[in-house]
Amino acid sequence: MSKDFSADFKRRVKENKPTRWVRFAVVMLVYLLWVAWMGNWWLLLGAVLLFDIYITGYIPFTWWKRSKNKTVRSVMSWVDAIVYALILVYFLFAFVGQNYQIPSSSLEKTLYTGDYLFVNKTVYGPRVPMTPVYFPLVHNELPFGLGKSYLEHPSVGYKRLKGQRSVEAGDIVVFNFPAGDTVMSKVPNPDYYTLIALHGRDRVVNDKATFGEVVYRPVDRRENYVKRCVGLPGQRIKIVDGEIFIDGEKFLVPENVQFNHFYQSAAGSLTDEDFEEFEIPVDDRYSVEITPADIPSLAELGFKVNPDGSVPPVYVSPMTEAMVEKMVQSPRIANVMKQIPGQETMARLFPEALSANWTRANYGGAEGLWIPKKGTALKMTEKAWDIYGRTIRVYENNPDAEWRDGHLFINGEQVDYYTFRQDYYFMMGDNRDNSLDSRYWGFVPEDHIVGTPWRVLISFDKDKSLFDGKIRWNRILRDANPDK
């Protein structure tokens, strides 16, 4: 039996053409490089499978090629090609990069709503899939309501392969939404915690017709967000009158950062052509409702009031400095003024226990907010628990952590100093007054980082038709991280 196997093995090896050996050598080289990158030599066992697929053929993967049924051969040839393509896409998306669509205006005018980006995962090092069994062409849900696109088991712990560098201040970063660990099946956005704050827990949990079931998502299956990194691990962030300060130093303002501005037409309402000239998209054209009681204040602020007491239309939109300057120079605009943010209306600021007197433009209090750094031991006080409690319980995987009797307890043991296991980042949008970011839901853990955008592949303007400028040709292959 042993001699028969040996003879058969030699025959199978000799029957392969040189081109087959070349294909095997190329695939094997790529596989060995990947194993070295992964740093797990047990994966070399996969080389045995590759040798059989390309050389010996003991496992009958290509049984259909010997079928006498032409239909079977035709159908299976397509199945074989599709499976091969999906495996290739799986590895490219997991370890090199993938496409990503900008769904919101939080980084407008740096990245536009409708931009399709290629996200490079090799810069920070690709994250080994935590849920390794998933369909590679969708993120967390299959189309047509077919359910999850992944299996929760098996799952692996967080590991990041060696990359080119770490996240730097000013980088635009794609990451999994930290607060997206729990969502409602029928209303995945906003997250469960925001829905609870808006509607109350009883309604969200019990109104299944509106919200559906509570769904937990693993880290790498949470929604993808894209923001700019403004705070690094170990730094202290503070925002004063819209200006970001890191460790007391003013953070470099990106060229296309936007703030909300009020502006008034010199006469009648602005037309669509006027808005397009000032580069204000449809979703950002907000009219301000003016009551008679508002008129004296408007006059004091320099807004125009007609002799008959009427007021030309007033609008509010996010604008860059260049857009404001263009309006100031325009005879169609009577006045432009930056909005002064008051009490928060978009959502509750992070952390809720301390931020009652904070706004998105004045954030962090007198001391600023410290961003956790891996290996740093923090003395646990009630204030520290209010800020970092969720981080310790959820992101640091200490579900039993609790604050009681003036002390932190983990697994029933008192902990006076907590040492962080991960690095954390503070992310913000360039559309500063209209971005739900770290000011609202807190720090982004290292294991949530996906990659950084490299190029805009193509861009579509949802407010225009195909033959009226829908494709933004000037954005194709544009640098997606222009301030770096």
Wavefront OBJ file of the C-alpha trace (Angstrom):
o trace
v 0.000 0.000 0.000
v 2.841 2.359 0.842
v 4.604 1.534 -2.437
v 1.398 2.088 -4.385
v 0.893 5.520 -2.787
v 4.528 6.471 -3.441
v 4.289 5.466 -7.087
v 0.970 7.304 -7.501
v 2.369 10.411 -5.819
v 5.403 10.475 -8.147
v 3.177 9.983 -11.170
v 0.915 12.891 -10.192
v 3.923 15.147 -9.631
v 5.534 14.261 -12.981
v 2.333 14.774 -14.965
v 2.241 18.515 -14.236
v 3.330 20.856 -16.997
v 6.045 23.476 -16.300
v 3.409 26.244 -16.445
v 1.557 24.536 -13.598
v 4.723 24.524 -11.490
v 5.281 28.217 -12.227
v 1.731 29.071 -11.083
v 2.236 27.008 -7.922
v 5.592 28.697 -7.219
v 4.080 32.184 -7.532
v 1.109 31.338 -5.298
v 3.389 29.607 -2.784
v 5.739 32.604 -2.604
v 2.838 34.972 -1.939
v 1.454 32.579 0.662
v 4.808 32.272 2.469
v 5.185 36.050 2.575
v 1.668 36.305 4.021
v 2.466 33.660 6.672
v 5.612 35.577 7.658
v 3.576 38.798 7.865
v 0.981 37.075 10.037
v 3.739 35.715 12.287
v 1.868 32.441 12.809
v 3.873 29.502 11.475
v 1.039 27.063 12.058
v -0.424 28.563 8.891
v 2.305 26.737 6.956
v 0.036 23.703 7.169
v -2.001 25.430 4.470
v 0.914 24.910 2.091
v 0.013 21.209 2.018
v -3.456 22.108 0.720
v -1.990 24.442 -1.918
v 0.398 21.699 -3.066
v -2.535 19.331 -3.497
v -4.662 21.927 -5.320
v -1.946 22.780 -7.838
v 0.164 19.605 -8.077
v -1.176 16.301 -6.744
v -4.958 16.740 -6.902
v -5.972 14.145 -4.300
v -8.869 16.322 -3.150
v -11.234 16.354 -6.148
v -11.873 20.100 -6.342
v -12.036 19.862 -10.153
v -14.224 16.767 -10.405
v -16.615 18.660 -12.652
v -14.007 18.910 -15.430
v -14.296 15.144 -15.970
v -18.093 15.171 -16.097
v -19.719 14.001 -19.320
v -22.579 16.430 -18.754
v -21.875 19.664 -20.650
v -24.279 21.680 -18.481
v -22.522 20.554 -15.303
v -19.137 21.533 -16.744
v -20.448 24.930 -17.857
v -22.195 25.789 -14.571
v -19.336 24.561 -12.380
v -16.773 26.500 -14.394
v -18.663 29.672 -13.438
v -18.966 28.557 -9.821
v -15.234 27.815 -9.725
v -14.379 31.253 -11.151
v -16.723 33.037 -8.727
v -15.385 31.171 -5.687
v -11.793 31.882 -6.752
v -12.655 35.586 -7.228
v -14.374 35.790 -3.816
v -11.368 34.238 -2.080
v -9.074 36.737 -3.804
v -11.380 39.634 -2.871
v -11.535 38.368 0.723
v -7.760 38.553 1.123
v -7.417 41.876 -0.724
v -10.163 43.510 1.348
v -8.884 42.064 4.625
v -5.165 42.742 4.240
v -4.638 45.415 1.552
v -7.603 47.758 1.259
v -11.141 48.207 0.046
v -13.599 50.729 -1.291
v -15.667 52.888 1.039
v -18.462 55.379 0.386
v -18.747 58.709 2.219
v -22.361 58.682 3.495
v -22.501 62.017 5.348
v -21.164 65.572 5.290
v -19.014 65.405 8.444
v -15.798 65.928 6.429
v -17.235 68.208 3.739
v -15.362 70.017 1.907
v -12.366 67.733 2.399
v -14.303 64.614 1.439
v -17.672 64.999 -0.244
v -20.881 63.085 0.335
v -20.920 60.636 -2.570
v -17.141 60.131 -2.703
v -16.064 56.517 -3.183
v -12.674 56.015 -1.543
v -10.004 53.366 -1.614
v -9.074 52.775 2.026
v -5.474 51.635 2.496
v -5.147 49.140 5.364
v -1.389 48.640 5.053
v -0.458 52.116 6.378
v -1.347 51.339 10.016
v -1.073 47.593 9.437
v -4.102 45.485 8.514
v -6.187 44.116 11.340
v -6.577 40.343 11.252
v -10.329 39.655 10.834
v -11.920 39.044 14.224
v -14.903 37.368 12.553
v -12.965 35.495 9.851
v -15.958 33.798 8.235
v -17.877 36.470 6.317
v -19.073 37.366 2.836
v -16.471 39.836 1.534
v -18.599 42.125 -0.651
v -20.872 43.468 2.108
v -20.151 44.778 5.596
v -22.567 43.373 8.165
v -25.896 42.628 6.460
v -26.622 40.612 3.331
v -28.866 42.319 0.750
v -32.611 41.662 0.462
v -32.960 41.108 4.208
v -31.127 37.771 4.135
v -29.542 38.349 7.533
v -26.011 38.740 8.829
v -23.115 38.584 6.382
v -20.837 36.912 8.926
v -20.672 34.073 11.441
v -20.014 35.092 15.039
v -18.107 31.855 15.587
v -15.294 31.137 15.157
v -13.844 34.453 16.350
v -10.282 35.532 17.124
v -8.748 38.159 19.376
v -7.435 41.493 18.184
v -4.166 41.409 16.270
v -2.727 44.034 13.927
v 0.004 43.197 11.440
v 3.049 45.404 10.996
v 2.273 48.550 9.037
v 4.162 51.543 7.716
v 3.443 53.818 10.688
v 1.033 54.632 13.493
v -1.920 56.998 13.326
v -0.709 60.601 13.252
v -2.423 63.846 14.220
v -4.308 65.212 11.223
v -4.808 61.824 9.536
v -8.215 61.077 8.083
v -9.048 57.667 9.515
v -11.670 55.010 8.771
v -12.726 53.104 11.887
v -15.527 50.983 13.271
v -18.028 53.089 15.199
v -17.266 52.401 18.904
v -20.811 52.971 20.144
v -22.090 50.675 17.386
v -21.580 47.562 19.497
v -25.334 47.513 20.100
v -27.938 48.565 17.516
v -31.606 47.928 16.780
v -32.269 45.656 13.814
v -34.757 48.013 12.129
v -32.982 51.274 13.028
v -29.216 50.582 12.984
v -28.400 54.297 12.887
v -28.258 55.994 15.298
v -26.931 53.427 17.735
v -28.869 51.824 20.590
v -27.484 54.238 23.216
v -28.525 57.328 21.247
v -31.977 55.874 20.655
v -32.313 55.235 24.389
v -31.377 58.862 25.108
v -33.871 60.134 22.513
v -36.864 57.869 23.208
v -36.295 56.130 26.541
v -35.301 52.515 27.107
v -38.830 51.160 27.574
v -40.026 52.356 24.191
v -36.903 51.301 22.284
v -36.853 47.804 23.777
v -40.614 47.170 23.683
v -41.625 48.862 20.393
v -40.369 46.088 18.143
v -42.522 47.213 15.215
v -40.520 50.436 15.030
v -37.087 49.472 16.320
v -36.853 45.702 15.923
v -34.619 43.497 18.044
v -31.471 44.422 19.972
v -28.437 43.324 17.936
v -24.847 43.049 19.204
v -22.093 43.469 16.616
v -18.461 42.348 16.917
v -15.813 45.053 16.596
v -15.000 44.517 12.913
v -18.691 44.287 11.917
v -19.661 47.674 13.378
v -20.479 50.544 11.029
v -17.539 52.222 9.312
v -17.021 55.901 10.146
v -14.493 58.353 8.724
v -13.183 61.349 10.691
v -9.964 63.284 11.243
v -7.709 62.297 14.134
v -7.143 65.385 16.283
v -5.956 63.755 19.517
v -3.404 60.988 20.061
v -2.922 58.587 23.002
v -1.639 60.346 26.123
v -2.547 63.826 24.902
v -5.007 66.219 26.508
v -7.630 67.876 24.280
v -9.550 71.067 24.877
v -11.745 73.151 22.557
v -12.117 76.895 23.104
v -14.400 78.957 20.834
v -14.150 76.268 18.180
v -10.345 76.140 18.270
v -8.730 72.808 19.215
v -5.857 72.820 21.703
v -3.689 69.739 22.244
v -1.538 69.824 25.378
v -2.024 73.588 25.379
v -0.879 74.050 21.770
v -3.267 75.119 19.006
v -4.044 72.278 16.604
v -3.332 73.016 12.944
v -6.609 73.951 11.252
v -7.294 71.957 8.048
v -7.755 74.085 4.933
v -11.366 73.006 4.384
v -12.649 73.088 7.965
v -16.225 74.409 8.132
v -18.243 76.272 10.760
v -21.901 77.278 10.671
v -22.500 80.839 9.478
v -25.611 82.989 9.255
v -25.917 84.967 6.032
v -28.542 87.288 4.612
v -29.518 88.026 1.035
v -29.402 91.683 0.008
v -32.890 91.487 -1.476
v -35.133 88.486 -2.247
v -34.528 84.801 -1.621
v -31.357 83.238 -2.992
v -31.858 81.058 -6.069
v -30.492 77.556 -6.680
v -27.940 79.163 -8.990
v -26.830 81.472 -6.157
v -26.379 78.545 -3.761
v -24.402 76.595 -6.371
v -22.150 79.597 -6.994
v -21.404 79.733 -3.254
v -20.873 75.904 -3.278
v -23.604 75.199 -0.727
v -25.216 71.774 -1.329
v -28.971 71.272 -1.124
v -28.842 69.577 2.293
v -27.057 72.589 3.830
v -29.498 75.303 2.695
v -31.376 76.144 5.892
v -33.689 79.144 6.173
v -33.897 80.873 9.551
v -37.380 81.551 10.888
v -37.568 85.179 12.046
v -40.159 86.456 14.518
v -40.907 90.145 15.269
v -39.087 89.737 18.603
v -35.898 88.801 16.702
v -35.767 91.984 14.602
v -34.069 94.326 17.152
v -31.345 91.761 17.804
v -30.794 91.217 14.076
v -30.407 94.957 13.540
v -27.846 95.169 16.359
v -25.838 92.328 14.779
v -25.674 94.179 11.456
v -28.371 92.299 9.570
v -30.518 94.325 7.183
v -34.028 95.377 8.223
v -36.180 97.117 5.590
v -37.904 100.442 6.424
v -41.262 98.658 6.499
v -39.953 96.294 9.190
v -39.558 93.287 6.908
v -36.321 91.344 6.892
v -34.638 89.905 3.774
v -34.199 86.103 4.077
v -31.568 84.853 6.518
v -29.914 81.430 6.082
v -27.473 79.255 8.009
v -24.981 76.841 6.420
v -21.582 75.309 7.179
v -18.873 77.176 5.274
v -15.113 77.238 4.858
v -13.122 80.435 5.224
v -12.870 80.694 1.426
v -16.651 80.369 1.057
v -17.204 83.097 3.650
v -14.796 85.402 1.844
v -16.632 84.802 -1.427
v -19.920 85.762 0.204
v -18.430 88.878 1.777
v -17.355 90.049 -1.683
v -20.746 89.318 -3.279
v -23.287 92.155 -3.786
v -26.104 89.597 -3.356
v -25.170 89.048 0.318
v -25.940 91.723 2.915
v -24.197 90.197 5.927
v -22.303 87.069 7.034
v -21.749 86.106 10.690
v -20.322 83.021 12.360
v -22.796 81.125 14.529
v -21.979 81.005 18.227
v -22.983 77.515 19.437
v -25.182 77.542 22.502
v -26.731 74.669 24.415
v -26.162 71.384 22.607
v -29.051 70.215 20.408
v -27.591 67.408 18.270
v -26.999 64.896 21.083
v -25.548 64.634 24.575
v -21.854 65.375 24.815
v -19.318 62.887 26.151
v -18.964 62.211 29.036
v -22.535 62.906 30.135
v -21.687 63.167 33.828
v -19.279 66.087 33.303
v -20.398 67.868 30.136
v -23.520 69.719 31.305
v -21.845 73.106 30.774
v -19.818 72.119 27.704
v -20.706 72.785 24.067
v -19.222 71.469 20.853
v -17.291 74.769 20.554
v -16.167 74.922 24.202
v -15.333 71.389 25.246
v -13.183 69.685 27.847
v -13.571 72.040 30.789
v -10.676 73.889 32.386
v -8.288 70.917 32.377
v -9.180 69.371 29.049
v -9.835 65.684 28.443
v -6.993 63.146 28.713
v -6.914 60.485 25.973
v -5.999 57.005 27.300
v -2.613 55.564 26.340
v -1.558 51.919 26.386
v 0.495 51.035 29.465
v -0.472 54.183 31.390
v -1.765 53.653 34.928
v -4.569 56.041 35.873
v -5.594 56.673 39.484
v -9.270 55.766 39.716
v -11.481 58.450 41.223
v -15.201 58.959 40.765
v -14.465 61.579 38.096
v -12.107 59.175 36.307
v -14.808 56.497 36.385
v -17.351 58.956 34.913
v -14.980 59.581 31.991
v -13.384 56.176 31.429
v -15.931 53.757 32.863
v -17.317 52.619 29.496
v -13.797 52.427 28.078
v -12.728 50.109 30.898
v -15.846 47.937 30.793
v -16.474 47.656 27.048
v -13.332 48.437 25.058
v -10.925 46.983 27.628
v -13.129 43.902 28.057
v -13.867 44.158 31.776
v -17.641 43.567 31.787
v -17.709 43.069 35.582
v -16.033 46.414 36.311
v -18.111 48.606 38.623
v -17.781 51.684 40.789
v -19.038 51.220 44.341
v -18.172 52.477 47.796
v -15.788 55.028 46.262
v -13.603 52.433 44.507
v -13.279 50.562 41.222
v -13.844 46.811 41.438
v -12.906 44.392 38.643
v -13.848 40.744 39.098
v -14.633 41.576 42.710
v -11.155 42.964 43.477
v -10.484 46.599 44.347
v -8.382 48.435 41.738
v -6.872 51.780 42.757
v -4.922 52.322 39.502
v -6.110 51.055 36.143
v -3.521 50.363 33.400
v -4.917 50.693 29.890
v -4.335 47.825 27.450
v -4.953 49.809 24.265
v -4.215 53.172 22.717
v -7.160 55.507 22.082
v -7.796 58.390 19.697
v -10.013 61.466 19.537
v -11.725 61.881 16.147
v -13.583 64.909 14.763
v -15.185 65.937 11.490
v -14.045 68.981 9.503
v -17.687 70.111 9.368
v -17.236 71.085 12.999
v -20.763 72.205 13.881
v -22.507 69.327 12.106
v -20.407 66.287 12.930
v -21.330 63.602 15.442
v -17.853 62.605 16.562
v -15.734 61.931 19.658
v -17.283 64.963 21.336
v -20.514 62.959 21.455
v -19.513 59.285 21.788
v -15.967 59.349 23.147
v -12.657 57.730 22.300
v -11.859 55.414 19.378
v -9.968 52.290 20.536
v -6.936 51.064 18.609
v -8.660 47.783 17.718
v -11.425 49.719 15.900
v -9.019 51.361 13.425
v -9.571 50.119 9.841
v -7.241 52.220 7.687
v -6.762 55.581 6.008
v -8.264 56.802 2.704
v -5.767 56.909 -0.159
v -7.606 58.106 -3.271
v -11.093 59.145 -4.340
v -12.029 56.494 -6.908
v -15.111 58.322 -8.186
v -17.613 60.817 -6.818
v -21.350 61.291 -7.399
v -23.414 64.375 -6.582
v -26.783 63.069 -5.406
v -28.460 66.416 -6.127
v -27.700 66.331 -9.858
v -28.746 64.154 -12.785
v -26.423 61.975 -14.825
v -26.268 64.523 -17.644
v -26.075 67.567 -15.389
v -22.871 67.097 -13.461
v -23.724 64.035 -11.342
v -20.207 62.652 -11.793
v -17.618 64.945 -10.221
v -14.902 64.334 -12.789
v -12.447 66.658 -11.033
v -12.401 64.384 -7.965
v -11.461 61.123 -9.678
v -8.154 59.815 -8.235
v -7.812 62.903 -6.046
v -5.803 62.584 -2.835
v -8.224 61.613 -0.064
v -5.905 62.908 2.694
v -4.961 66.334 1.272
v -3.796 67.942 4.530
v -1.122 65.285 5.192
l 1 2 3 4 5 6 7 8 9 10 11 12 13 14 15 16 17 18 19 20 21 22 23 24 25 26 27 28 29 30 31 32 33 34 35 36 37 38 39 40 41 42 43 44 45 46 47 48 49 50 51 52 53 54 55 56 57 58 59 60 61 62 63 64 65 66 67 68 69 70 71 72 73 74 75 76 77 78 79 80 81 82 83 84 85 86 87 88 89 90 91 92 93 94 95 96 97 98 99 100 101 102 103 104 105 106 107 108 109 110 111 112 113 114 115 116 117 118 119 120 121 122 123 124 125 126 127 128 129 130 131 132 133 134 135 136 137 138 139 140 141 142 143 144 145 146 147 148 149 150 151 152 153 154 155 156 157 158 159 160 161 162 163 164 165 166 167 168 169 170 171 172 173 174 175 176 177 178 179 180 181 182 183 184 185 186 187 188 189 190 191 192 193 194 195 196 197 198 199 200 201 202 203 204 205 206 207 208 209 210 211 212 213 214 215 216 217 218 219 220 221 222 223 224 225 226 227 228 229 230 231 232 233 234 235 236 237 238 239 240 241 242 243 244 245 246 247 248 249 250 251 252 253 254 255 256 257 258 259 260 261 262 263 264 265 266 267 268 269 270 271 272 273 274 275 276 277 278 279 280 281 282 283 284 285 286 287 288 289 290 291 292 293 294 295 296 297 298 299 300 301 302 303 304 305 306 307 308 309 310 311 312 313 314 315 316 317 318 319 320 321 322 323 324 325 326 327 328 329 330 331 332 333 334 335 336 337 338 339 340 341 342 343 344 345 346 347 348 349 350 351 352 353 354 355 356 357 358 359 360 361 362 363 364 365 366 367 368 369 370 371 372 373 374 375 376 377 378 379 380 381 382 383 384 385 386 387 388 389 390 391 392 393 394 395 396 397 398 399 400 401 402 403 404 405 406 407 408 409 410 411 412 413 414 415 416 417 418 419 420 421 422 423 424 425 426 427 428 429 430 431 432 433 434 435 436 437 438 439 440 441 442 443 444 445 446 447 448 449 450 451 452 453 454 455 456 457 458 459 460 461 462 463 464 465 466 467 468 469 470 471 472 473 474 475 476 477 478 479 480 481 482 483 484
